[in-house]
Amino acid sequence: MAGVAASGLAAAGVLHLLHRRRRVALQQRPFATRLPTPAPETISHLGRLAAAAPHEDATLDDLTDLLSSIPSACQPALVTVTGAGQVRLLFADDDDPGAPVGPWRLHASNGDQPVGWTATLGATGPRRSVGLPLLVTLGQTAGQAVLANLARLGHLPISGPAHLARRIMQAAALEVATSRTAGPVQVHTTGAAPHEALDQIVRVDDLAGAAAVHLAEREQGVIDEDRTALLLIAATDEEDLPPLATPSDRFLGLLHRCVQPPPDGWLLAIADQDAATLHLPDGGLVTLDLPELDPAIIHQELARLDRPRQTDPHAPPDDDGQDGSVSEPSGEPEDAHAAGSAADGEAAAPHPTVRESTTGGRIAPRHPASANSSAPGHTGDDEAIVEVRILGPVEVFRDGEPLEGLSPLILELLVYLATHRDGVTPERLDDAIWAGQAAKPGSQRLRAALTKLRDTLGPGPDGEPLLPRRRSKSDLVHLAAHVRTDLDAAVHQLEQAHATNGDDRLLHLDRAIALVRGEPFQGWPRSWASEITSRAISQLQDAAAAAAAGHRRRGEHDEAEATIRTGLQLCDPSEILYLEWARLEAARGRRDQIPRILQRLNDAYNSHADDVTGWVATPTRETRQAFAALLEPDDS
């Protein structure tokens, strides 16, 4: 799907923003709450974008280095990037860039493309400029992404249906405002007010005035390194457009919709939601597959992360005092010292039953897991033959021994099915594993992969395959009950903790925390796993806070600290765990250590500061107030 491939560079910054905000939402959530669940279409769309997005520490950094090696006087009109890492700078006919400088070399015309410069990602050269801050992805053609340098074009009119033009301009605003290669860029638009997380996008009424203020910096001789690039977007047809010379200032560009396409010059003509044609000034035409970047879904996801956290319906009531302990100090967040936790999602029937799956089709009775649905963890009646460990680096064991011979594809297939115990349709499984990339005609890739997985897992104790064969087209793909995850085992312990009190509850909480080896899916980034990761972190960090509080009330201070440290392996920082750590120091009679715990929390946030934007999270007001309350003199 070329549209997916074309979205790679455009989506890189957007995905980074969403990941950062999702992470902070987890770190700052109150006890016994969880993040709202994203819609299936959102998960699917973000999965396709993530599969196409380049790796920031490799591809994007290399591209940034290449672009900054372009001399300041050179302004290519277009930039193309191939999947093999070839970057080409294509200049307008009336531009003379001169001889290329290293690492760039001359790219001679083959009759179909203009003369330009070319270099390979990874090649290095001296820093000569701030790069091309106003690159916008136009689409994909002939296996290469095509990006427009709006600073050279001055302005790019867009023709076609109004709603599709708005989508293109909104996608461009997202790409530029979140760019990981351009540094600080601002977007001024006459369209709807953007999400507050996108503070680089500002709604204005006077584009001409904004352009004049920006151009005044150039007249005042402000150096390039101290200037901020500005993209102007005229969202409606009736607006007066600011007069921009061509070529424009290298830090200023304009996108706008035009009802009457100009007779010559640059034009992006939209055919439909998937295709467009780029008109060149010399009359040439470039057919493009448009990037599959849906601004509406991105804004919905940002709004989801801003909504109030959902209360865990299984969170236990505050049972403080049942074991003879005294009440906690004032200022502690409500229920933060509850001595238990529970599985995520709604309560399920006490016995397995045949039921309809949320993914379509019917599944046979078995003990479901709770990694991706409302079903509870396994009951422990059946012995696990294959254990898929995801609470840390991904590992697979059979009969207690590492299972060898799993290729990356087969491993991902196994982990996906193990964490989706309700079963999935073949179509959904294919979409998740191959991230929406269409199979070649006649391909049997999913069938072949499932056969390989079935052969690798072998039979269970009953002689039946651990990956059962489907008997009808309506059957879902699922694993046998003897294949489980360590998250299943942890959820089972949390359910037991929810059903008990006192010492028994603490015992089950400790058993759940003992299964934690690190962050879920550590070092194994898969977009489909992000929601499972969020739920696991929420459940198990709540359990760690509850278990640490239980040990603290019993005077078992070393055990409480060890539990907190294990919980932080899931996600650091976690404000509920740092706050529990501060209460532990107060219980130890070491209130002088509370500022050190707060500083450690701040240091944890600082360690995740964004190197490109400089943005860094800080503790919430409620957490700061709770720390301040713990520092107040103890009248008792």
Secondary structure, DSSP 4 states (H G I P E B T S, - for coil): -HHHHHHHHHHHHHHHHHHHHHHHHHHHPPTTEEPPPPPHHHHHHHHHHHHHSPPIIIIIHHHHHHHHTS-TT---SEEEEETTSEEEEE--TT----S--TT-EEE---SSS--EEEEETT------S---TTEEEEEEETTEEEEEEHHHHSEEEEES-HHHHHHHHHHHHHHHHT-SSS-SEEEEESSS---TT-TTEEE-S-HHHHHHHHHHHHHTT--GGG--EEEEEE-STTPPPP---SS--TTEEEEEE-SS--SSS-EEEE-SSSEEEEEPTTS-EEEEEPP---HHHHHHHHHHHHSPPEEPTTPPP--TTTTSPPPPPTTPPTTTT-S----SSS---SS---EE-TTSSEE-S----SSSSSPPPP-S-S--SEEEE-SSB-EEEETTEE-----HHHHHHHHHHHT-TT-B-HHHHHHHHTTTPPPPTT--HHHHHHHHHHHHH-B-TTSSBSSPPPSSTTBPB---TTEEEHHHHHHHHHHHHHT--HHHHHHHHHHHHTT--SSTTBT---GGGHHHHHHHHHHHHHHHHHHHHHHHHTT-HHHHHHHHHHHHHHSS--HHHHHHHHHHHHHTT-GGGHHHHHHHHHHHHHTT--TTT-------HHHHHHHHHHHS----
